[in-house]
Amino acid sequence: LASILDPVRTVAFLERGLPGEKKLSKAQRGFNGNPKANPRAFAARHNQKGLLLFVDGHTEVRRVSDLIDKTGRIVYPQTSIIWTRDPEEDPN
């Protein structure tokens, strides 16, 4: 944890989609319920939004479009949401 440069904006956990669950974007994939997930498997169960838990312990409600673009690439540069130890790293 000490190597994470921005714990306030770095995601620790996300809600992952389960088999048969509705996807809001054609770019979403990996809805298999496994314990490890990336933003493409983000489930928007709450009024088309989902929960992210950040390293510092706070949670945020976000849309799929906050995490990935229409092609399934993780939003980069990482500004408000970070998926890597260093925000300068490309999460794709």
Rosetta blueprint (number, residue, H / E / L):
1 L L
2 A L
3 S L
4 I L
5 L L
6 D L
7 P L
8 V L
9 R L
10 T E
11 V E
12 A E
13 F E
14 L E
15 E L
16 R E
17 G L
18 L L
19 P L
20 G L
21 E L
22 K L
23 K L
24 L L
25 S L
26 K L
27 A L
28 Q L
29 R L
30 G L
31 F L
32 N L
33 G L
34 N L
35 P L
36 K L
37 A L
38 N L
39 P H
40 R H
41 A H
42 F E
43 A L
44 A L
45 R L
46 H L
47 N L
48 Q L
49 K L
50 G E
51 L E
52 L E
53 L E
54 F E
55 V L
56 D L
57 G L
58 H L
59 T E
60 E E
61 V E
62 R E
63 R L
64 V H
65 S H
66 D H
67 L L
68 I E
69 D L
70 K L
71 T L
72 G L
73 R L
74 I E
75 V L
76 Y L
77 P L
78 Q L
79 T L
80 S L
81 I L
82 I E
83 W L
84 T L
85 R L
86 D L
87 P L
88 E L
89 E L
90 D L
91 P L
92 N L
